Amino acid sequence: MKIKLFLLFSFGLSLNLFGQNNDTQKKFEQELHSYFRSGDLKKQEIVNSETKDKIFKLFLDNSFVGYAILASAKGRMDTFDFVIIYNSQKEIKLVKVLVYRSQHGQEITNKNWLKQFYKNTVQFVYGKDIQAISGATLSAKSITEKINTLNFVVSEISTF
């Protein structure tokens, strides 16, 4: 009985710490449908060996429109989940934090701060290209580094 409880607890903890749960997945789906307001949106998952994040090719009415990534990054104490939407030219069009679990560093969820990533830049430098945030230094650096990694991964994907 103790082993079953331990395994159940460990599995639940691993979902919260190392991956997205169903609530995060629902928020991801809602964000995609909110961004692409009309048409038949379809996702095709891309096998990704570089990160544990989920990368999708997006098709709207059977036409390729870009990529979406459901990603996680580590803040000071907890992980947080976010979405990135790229257009077909692999430019970032949206970054949104879906779930921020920590009580500190929530400033990175600000839409205006996240708009700094909407550039045609492969590598962002925190404190130069991306404004530093007092009180959210670790989370801000973490999301910047993760976006840099994902920009590289997306740049390496062949369009078809």
Beta strands, then each sheet from edge to edge (+ up, - down):
strand 1: 41-46
strand 2: 54-60
strand 3: 63-74
strand 4: 79-87
strand 5: 92-100
sheet 1: 1+ 2- 3+ 4- 5+
end
